[in-house]
Amino acid sequence: MIRCANKLIIWMLAAIIGIGMSAAVPPQTHAEGQDPASGVYENLGTALKRVVGIGGTPFDGPDGTPYISVAVNGSPAQFVVLHALTLEVVKIMDIPGTTTTSALVTGSDGKVYIGSTGSGELFRYSPGADALEPLGKPVAGETHIFDVTNGPDGKIYGGTYPGGKLFEYDPGTGAFRSFGTLVPGEKYVRQVAYDSERSLFYVGTGTSNKLVEFDPETGSVSANFMPESLAIEEYPNSIDLIGGKLFIQLNKTGTMIVMDKTTKTIEHERKVTSAHVIPSPQGDKAYMFSPGDAFLHAYDFATGQISSVVRLGGFNSWKSARFVNTGTPQSPVYTLSAWAGYNAALTYEMNTGTLRSKTVDVPGQPIEIRSIAGGPNGRVYVSGSQGGTGIYDPSTGTMESRTSGISQAEGIAALGDVLYFGVYPQARVSMFDTRLPWAAGNPVEVAKFQADSLQDRPFGMIAAEDINKLFIGTVPQYGELGGAFGIYDPATKTLQSIRNLVQDQSIITLAYKDGKVYGGTSIWGAYGAPAPTASEGKLFVWDAASGQKELEITPVAGKQAVTSLIVGPDGNIWGFDEGVLFIFDSVSQTVTEQHPLMDIRYAGTLWADAYMLTGKDGNVYGTARGVFFRVDGKTKQVTVLDDTRQFGNLTQDNNGALYMRSGIEGKKHELWRYTNPDLAMGDLLESMEQHGLNSGAAEGKMAILQNALRQAVHHEENNNLEQTVHFMNKSLDILDDDAEDLSEEIRSELHSKILTLVGLLQV
């Protein structure tokens, strides 16, 4: 296609287009170090910003000033301090090496200790300081600290992943100590609580939701005393020991259980309750918040009953809750203070019943991009880790952040004018009608995999327009092997699911053609799952008419995960299997070609790697392991376009431009756009086909215009630049002529696309 490097010719082309047109070709910029022949890269900036407070802890300043605090998700996460009564922001500090954490505790020394996820480091905040103090990595090889708590002698204890270990930090000496893996087979220590009366810890693990006692003096670990019936809950999100009772909030359903610490009897259960419980100032009650009914509830230790106190509001959780005495020791007046939901804080005066809440004045943090998809309305939709949606409009260059409505989407697919989002956790499906504004009821959750199917992450998403169905492939919940295959029918609003369609494997990518669904699998299950039972990823074929799997094969021997499947430019199924491109003939149902693209060996749990699509120039574009590449649609020759920005994900808009996210640490919130003359010309020719040229028998002005553009392409491919310019000139002359068979709308559209093409030539 067009590869004009002669500056004079480029100037001539721009001048030609300028004849009879008021619009000027905008100047193009190129990233540093870019090879102009490879196309144009544009950093569109942060796709999504929002305030998402995850975990927090209350503390007091040196002068006794009461504070609440929270860790806000972002790149990086930030530690935010609020005055507990005025709810004004006092401090905002980066938490290095992490994008999210719930591991915060105020030590007996009055300082705040924070564990990171991603780097597995421990930090300390001294009230009044302007930055966090790095304390080091408690356990080598552990990447996540999920909880920190106070223990004996002023020491801090925490739980880790992926070794399921418990560590100790001594603030006096600065020394770390690891107690090793507490529960064999459990990779997570999720929650830890210390019982000073019994001198032992209660430790909650994942992914099978075990609860054990640990004696740090002897190193002994008790048997699991969490009922087997609650294993499905995966793990606890909080364990609070108050008044001889363990208050344990469970992950899967948000159920709060009240367990006697001695007898281990569960005395009460309450559904849809936020993590963490706090004692009343008098110690006779324990307070909890229920997002289910938006009420503050009190557990009475004398009666063992739970009663509602006041409606706090429709928040999804609370963090850093505390009581502040605004009176005197002799005449106390208590005010409840807490961070509420994602980005609000509240106070409630217990004596007067005065409730106050406000949006926290914290700038939205850049959120890492999780998935990207082109919408039927021409916009590009971005889902963030921990939720939120960014919407980019190529026609205006504007980016919008929608901070509510859809949580973290692992996959996105368009069916007609509707976008479907595969949402984590609990493998839910939400829909957004792109013809309507983003508002209450749009988007809306329309389906969810059954609880007993044990599914969590819908990575595989593909729509079948001809039969009006959405097909879904999932990764199971924590600790499980065996994904599911789902079929959603928008007409009946029903979801059918089949677990272990490929035994013990996750279904992570789907393609559709002529009544057949093609699925690719990963041998791995969820985090914390047992070792895979298979050694090779599979390709399966599902017949939509019969509702049966008709084929299951290993597309490439010895490879562990098929991470991308598409309908290729030749009409066959193209797949990426751990670095190898394979071509599957959909008629003979055999793999006919294999082409090694890159040297890859997946070392552990892997759900997503390659993203491929067929560009409008007839070539296949893809990202994998941080490499952006192009595969010639005919010869299968591979060209590496970029390996410096570590691009991941991939989609295209209606004009053929490609979108990816940066994979560089600290920049994974950036959305990038890429295009080149080949893609622009392919889009231009496709537009002409859509305007009545499907049969190839165009008439009148359209036929002449199409022929002129095709001649321009032909001569450029033969390096005849003079004739290329001639036919580009001719095509624009045709557009400038007010022909009866060319509407103003068509003329404007084609003018715009040619302007885009010429702009790409200005290198």
N, C-alpha and C positions, 0 to 999 in steps of 0.2 A: 504494500500500500504506500501512501505518500510518505516519503522520507527526504524532503527537500532540505538540503543543508546550504544551498547557495543563497546568501543574504539578498542579492539583487532580485532573484526570482521570488523570494518571500515578499520583498517589498512590492514587487509587481502584483502578486496575488492580492495583497492587502489593498493596493490601489484600485485593482479591478473591482473588488467587492465594494469599495467605497463609492463607485459610480452609481448614482441613483438611490443611495441609501444614506439615511441620516445617522444610523448607529455606527459608532467607531469600534474597531477591534480593541478590546481591553488589553493592556499589557499583561504578560504572563511572567510569573516568577518561578524560579526553580530552586529546589533544596540544594544546599551546599554539597558539592561532590557528585551531583547527579549527571548521568550520561544523558544528554538531550534526546538521543535516539530512542531511549527507553520509555519516554513519555513524561508527563507532568505530574508531580506529587504536590498536594496541597494539604497542609495541616489545618483542619477546620476547627481545631481547638477542643476544649472540654465539651463532651457531649451531654453530660448530666452532672448537675450539682444538687445536693440536698443535704439536710442536716439529719443524720441518723444516729441518735445516741443509743449505745449498746449496753454498756455497763458503767457503774459509778459507785462512789463511796462518799459518805459525809465526813467532814473533819472540822476542826476549829483552828483558827489562827493563833499565833503566839499571844495575842491580846484577848483571846476568848471569842472573837468574831466567828459566828457560825457560817459554815459553807456547805454546799452540796457540789458534787462534781460528776462529770460523765466523760466517757471516751466516745468521740464522734467519728464515725467512719469517714474515710477519705484517703487521698494519696499525698501525704501519709495521713494516718489517723491523728486526731488532736485531743488533747486533754483540756477540758473546759471547766473552769471554776466559776460558780455563781454564789452570790451572797444569798444565804438561805431564806432571808426574810424579804429583801427588796427584789430578789430574782434578777438582779443586774449582773452582767458578765464582768468578772474581775480579771481573769487570766485566760489566755488561749495559748497552748504550747504544743508543738509537734511531738508525736510519739514515734521515734525513728524505727524503721524496719517493720512497720505493721500498717495494715489498712483497716483493721478492726480488732477490738479486744473487749472482753467482758471481765477480764481478770484484774480487779482493783480492790485494794483493802487498805484501811487506815491502820497502821501498826500501833503498838502500845507506846511507841515513841512519838506519836502524833504526826508521823510522816506517812505519805501515801506511796504504796508499792504497786507497780503496774507490770503485768506480764504481757509480752507481745506474742502475736500469732504470725508466723512467717519466718521470724528470725529466732524465736525462742529465747529472748533476752528479758532480763529484769531491770526495771527502772525505778527511781525513787524521786518523789517530789517533796521538797521541804517547804511548808507553807510560807509564802512571801517570795519564793525564788522565781526567776524568770525563765528557767529551763529545767528539764528533767535531768537527773544524774544517772548515767548508765552504770549498772552494777555488774554486768557481765552475763554470761550464758550459764545457767545453773547446771544443765546436763548436756554434754556433747552429743550431737546427733539428734536431739529433740528440737523440733521446729515450732511447736505451739505450746504456749502456757495457757491452759483453759481456766484455771482458778488459782487464787492466792488467798491465804487465810492466816490468822494469828495462831501461834502455838505457845508452848511453854517458854519461859525465860526470855520473852520479847522476840522470839525467833519467828520468821516468816516461812510458811510452807506452801507448796504449790504442786499442781498436777499437770502432766505433759502428754503430748502426742509426738511421734507415733509409737513410743515405747511403753506407754501407759505407766509412767514412773512418777514417784513422789520425791520431791526435793525439799531441802531445808536451807534457809539462808540466815546466817547469824549477823545482825547489824553491828554487833560489837567488834567482831573480828573481820567481817567481810568475806567469811568463808562459806562455800557451798558444800552440801553433802547430798548424795543421791542414795535413796533407799531401794533403787531398782524397780523392776516391774512388780507391782503388787499382786495382780491377778493374772495368772498365765492365760494367754490368748486374748486379753483385753488390751487394745492399743491406746485407749483414752482413759486418763484420770480426769473426769469432768468437774467434779465438785469435792471439796474437802471441808470438814467442820471439826473443830477441836472441842473435846469434852474435858474441861479442867478437873471436874469432880472425879472422873474415872481415868484421867491421864492417857487418853487414847483419841484417835481420829476416826471419824466416820468418812468413808471414801466411796464416792459414787463413780462407777466406770461406765464406759460405752464400748461396744454398741449393744450389748445385751442387757443393759440396765441392771448391773449388779451393785449391791451395797454391802460393804464389809467394814469390820473394825480393824484398826491397825495400831499396834503398840510400838511406839518409836524406841522404847528402851530395850525390848526383847526382839523386835523385828517380826513378831508373830502377826499373822493375818487370819482373821476368822473366816468361817464359811459364809457364803452369800446368804443374807437374810431378807433380800427383796423377793416378794412372792413371784413365782415363775409366771403367774398370769400377767404380770406387769413387764415382762421382758420385751414385749412389743413396743414399749414406750421409749426404747433406745438408750436414754440416759437422763439423769437429772440436770436441770438448768440451775437449781439452787438447793442448798441444804442449810437450814437455819436451826440451831439448837436453842430453844427458849423454854424455860420452865419444865425441863425434863421431857420435852416433846421434840421430835424431829419433824420439822415442816419441810417437805420435799416436793418441789415442783417438777413434774415430769414433762419431757420434751414433746412427745408425739401429740398428746391431747391437751396439754396445759393443765392437767389435773394436779391439784395440791392435795397431798396426803398428809395426815397428821398421825405420826407413829410414836408410840411410847418407846423411849430409848432403852428401857430395861427389858420389857417383855417382847418388844418388836411387834406388838399388835397395832394394826392400822385402825385407829379409832374414828377417823373421819376422812371423807374425800369431798373435794369441791372442784367441779369442772371449770375450765376456761379461767384460770387464775394466773396472774402475773408471777414471775419469779420473785422470790425474796419476801420475807415476813419480818416485821419489826415489833419489838415489845412496846407495850404502853409504858409511860413514865413510871407508873406505880407497879409494873410487873405483873398485873393481874390479867392482862389480855395480850393477845398478839394480833396485830393488824395486817390485813392483806388486801390487795386490790384485784378486783375481778373485771377484766375487759368485757366479759360476757354480758354483764348487766350495768357496767360502768360505776359500780358502787364500791366504797370502802367498807370492808367487813371486819368484824372483831370476833376472834376466838376467845371464849371465856374459859379460863383454866378451871374455875370452880364447877361449872356445869358441863364443860366439854361440848358446848354448842356454839354455832357460828350465827351471828346476826348482822344485818346491814346497819350501817351508821349514817352514811351520806353519799349522795351521787356526786362523784368527782368529775365525771365527764367521759366522753367517748374516746379514751386513749387506749392504745394497744398494750400498754405496760406501764410500770413505774420503775424508777431506779433511784438510788442514793437517798431513799426516804429516811427521814429523821424527825424527832421532836425537838423543838427549841422552846425553852422557858423564857418568855418575855416578861414574866413577873418577878417575884422574889422567891428565895427558898422557902420563906414562911407562907407566902401567898402566890403559888405558882400559877402561871397562865401559859398553857401549852399551845404551840402552833405546829401543825404538821407541814413539812416542806418536802418536795420531791420533784425530780425531773419526770415529766409525764410524756408518754408516747415517744415519737421520734424527735420533736423539736419544741416542746413546751415545758413549762415548769408551773408549779402551783403551790399555794399555801392554803391551809384550812385551819382557822382558829377554833379550837375545840370548845372553848367557853361560849363564844358568841355565835358560832355557826357560820362565820363569814368565809366564803370561798372565793379565791382569786386565782386566775390562771393567765398566762401570757405566753406568746411565742418568744422563744429565746433569741436574743439578738446576736446570733452567731452566723457568719457567712456560710452559705452552703459549700460543702467540701466537694472537690472533684471525686466522682465515684468511678471505680474501674468498670470498663465495658465488659459485659458478659456475653451478649449476643447482638447481632445486627441483621436487619432484613429490609429489603426494599418493599415499600407498600404499593398497593394498586393505584393509589392516588399520586404516585411519583415521589412521595417523601420517603425518607430513610428513618427507620425506627431502631433505637438503641436501648437495650435493657441493661441495667446496671447490677453489679453484685450488691446483694442486700436490697434490691428493688429500685423502683423508679424507672422512668422512661424518658429518653431524649428523642426529640423529633427534629430532623433536619429537612428544610425545604430547599432543594437545589435551585428553584426558580427565583427565590428571594435571597438565598444565602443566610437565612435566619435559623437559629437553633432554639428550641423550646425545651424546658425541663418540666416534666410532669412527675411530681414527687409522690403521688398517691395513685391508687387504682390498680396497679399491677406490681407484685413483688418480683423477685429474681426469676427471669425467664431463661431457661436453658436452650430453648428452640423457639422459632417463630415461623409461621407459614401463612400465606395469603390464600383465601378461597373466595373468589369473586371480589366484592368490595370489603370483605371482612378479614382482619388480621387475627390469627389465633396464636396465643402465647402459651407455651408449655412451662408451667410455673413450679418452682421448687419453694418449699418442701411439699410433700404429700402428693406429688404428681397431679397437679391441678391444671385445668384448661380454662383460660380466660379469652374473651373475644372483644375486639374493638371494631366497631363499624366506622370505617374511614369517611363515610358520607356525612357523619354527624359529628358535632363537637365533642371534645373530651369533657365529660361532665358526669354527674351522678348517674349511675346506671349504664354508662358507656365509657370505659370498659366494664365488663361484668363477668364473674366466674360462671361458667356454664356446665362444667363437669369436673369430676375428680375420680381417680382410680380408687377402687374399693380399699378400705383399710386392710382387709385380710390379704390383699395382693402384695402388700409390703413394698410399694414403689414410692420413689421420691423425685427423680429428675427426668423430665421429658426432653431428652436431647434430640431424638429423631422426630422430625415433623415434616410431613409432606401432604399437600392437598391434591385431590383428584377432581378437577373441574367437571369432567364429563359424567361422573357419577355422584357428584356433590357429596364427597366424603373427605374426612380428615383422618390421616393415619399417623399413629404416634408410637415411638419406641422409647423405652425408659431404662434408667439405671435404678436398681432397688434401693431401699432404705439402708441406713447404716448397719453394718454387720451381716449383710445378706448377699448371697449370690443369686442370680437369676432375675433378669429384667422381664418386662412385659411388652406385648404388642397390643395397641389399642386402636379401635375403630370408632370414631365419633361421627354421628349422623346429625347434621344441623336441623334437618327436617323434623326429626322426632326428639332431638335434644337428648339422645341416649349414647352412652359410652359402653362398648363391649371391650373386655380385656382378656388376654390370654397370657398367663405367666409361663415362662420357660418354653416359649415357642422354639428357642434354641437353648437347650438345657444348660442351666447355670451360667448363661452369658447375658451381657447387657446389650440392648439394641440401641445403637447410638447414631445411626444415619439411615435415611430412607430416600428412595427415588421412586417415581411412578411413570409408567408408560403402558398405554393400551390395555388397561384393565389389570395390570400386574403391579404389585408392590415389591420393590427390591430392597432388602434390608442388610445392613452390615453390623457386625457385632464385635464386642470386646470380650476377651476371656475373663476380665475382672468384674467384680461386683462393686459394692460400695466401699467406702473407707471402713476399715475394721472388719471386713468380710474375711472368711476363711480363704486359704490359698485356692487359686483357680483349679477346677477339676479338668479343664481342657487346656490344650497347649496352642491351639490355632483359632484365630478369628474366622467367622463364617460369613458367607453370602447366602441368603435365602430368597426364595421367590414365593410370594403369596398371591393366589388367584382371588381377586375380589368377587367374582361371580359365584364361585363355589364356596368361598369362605374357607379355603384349605391351603395349607403350605404344600406346594408341589415340588419343591426342590430345596436342598440344603447341601452346600459344597464348601470345601476349603479353596478359596480362589488362588492363594499363593501359599505354597507349602512352607511351614515353619514360621509364618507371620502371625502376630498375636491380636491385631485389631484392625478392622476395616473402618476407618474414621471418616470417609467421604464417599458418597455415591451420587452420580449425576447421570442424566441422559446426555451423552456426548454429541458432538457435531455430526457424527456419522449415524446417529440414531441408536447406537449400542449403549450399554451401561458401562460407564467408566468408573473405576474405583481406585482408592488409595489404600493400600494395605501395608502399613509399617514401612513406608519408603518406596514401595513398588506400585507403579501404575499398571492396572490390569484392565483389559477390555473383555466384556462379557457379551457374547452374541445372544441377543434376546430371542432369536428364532431357533437356533440350534441348542440354546441353553448350555453353552460351553465357554470357557475362557479361551479366547483365541490369541491373545497377545499379553505379554508381560514386559514392562519396561522399567528397570531400576532408575528411580529419579534421585534418590539420596540415600546415604548410608545411615539408617536409623535402627535402633534396637530399644524398644520400650522396656524400662527397668522395673516398672511397678504399675500400680493402679492407674489406668489411662482410659479416659472417656472421650476426650476431644483432642484432635491434633490438626488434621488436614481439613481445609474447606476449599472446594472446587466449584467452578461454574463455567458454563459456555458463554464466552463473550460475544458481542454482536459482530465481531470480525471473524467468527468461525473458529477461533482458537480457544483453548481451555486455560483458564487462569486459576491459580491456587496459592494457598499459604499452608506451610507446614514447618514446624520446628523453627519458626522465625524467619523462614525463607519465602519470599514472594517470587513466584515463578510463572512462566507461560509454556504451554505445551502446544506445538503446532498441530492444528486439527487434522492435518493430512499425514505429515511425516513422523509425528510424535517426537520431534526434536524438542529438547527442553532448553529454555533460556532462563537463567536466574536474573530477575529484574532488580531485586533488592534483598540484601541480607544484613543490612546495617541497622535498620529500624525495628527489626524483629517483629514484623507484622504478623498479626493473627486475625482470625475471623475473615469473612469475605462476603460481600453482596454487591448487587448492582442496582442502579436506579433505572427509570424508564428510558433514559437517554444513553444508557450503556456505560456510564461512568462507574468505576469500582470503588468500594468503600471498605476500609480495614481499620483495625485499631493498632496503635503502637504496642509492642511487647516489651519495650524497655522499662525496667523497674522505675516506678515513679511517674511514668508517662502512659500507663495503661488506660487512662481516662481520655486520651486523645483520639479523635476520629480523623482519619486521613482519607483523601479522595485521590484517585489515580485515573488518568485517561491518556490516550495516545491517538494519533491520526487514524490508525487502523480502526479503533473502536468508534471514533467519531464518524468515519466514512461508513462503517457498517450500520450505524444508527441512522445515518442520512438515507442510505439505500433502503433500509427496513421501513422507514417512514413513507417512502415513495410506494413501496409495495402495499402498505396499509391503506393508501389512498387510491384504491381501485386497480392495482397492478398485480393482484394475486395470480391471475391467470397468465401473466406475461404478455397479454395482448393489449397493451395500453394504446390509447388513441389520443390524437391531438397534441396539445401542448405538453401533457404529462409524458407522453411517449418520447417526445423530442428531448425533454429535460432529462428523463432517465437515461436516454442514450448518450447525452452529452457527459453526464457524470460517469457513466460506465467507461466511456472513452478516456476520460481524465484518469481514471483508475488504471486502465489498461496501459496507457502511455507512461504513467509513472512507474509501473512495475517493470517496464522496459527501459527505464532511465531516459525517456524522451521528454525532458523538462519543457521544451518549447511547446510541444503538443499538449502536455499536461496543462500549462497555463492557458493555451488556446481554448481547451474544452471547459476549463473552470470559468473562463471569461464568458464562454457561450452559455453555460448554465445560468449564470447570473443575469445575462441579458434576457434570457427567457423569463426568469422570475420577475424582472423589472417591467416586462411587457404585461399590461393588464389584459391577459387572455380571459375569455369568457369561461373556459373550463378549469380555471384555477381560482378558487375562492381566496378572499383576503386572508382567511384563517390559515389555509394551506401555504400560501405565499409567505406569510409571516413566520410560520413554523420552519419552513425550509430555509428561509433567510437566516434564522437564528442558528440552525444547525450548521449551515455553511460558515457562519461567523465563528462558531465554536471550532470548526475544523481549521480554519485559517489561523485562529488564535493559537492553536497547538503548533502551527508551523513557525510561529515567531519565537525561535530559540536562539 
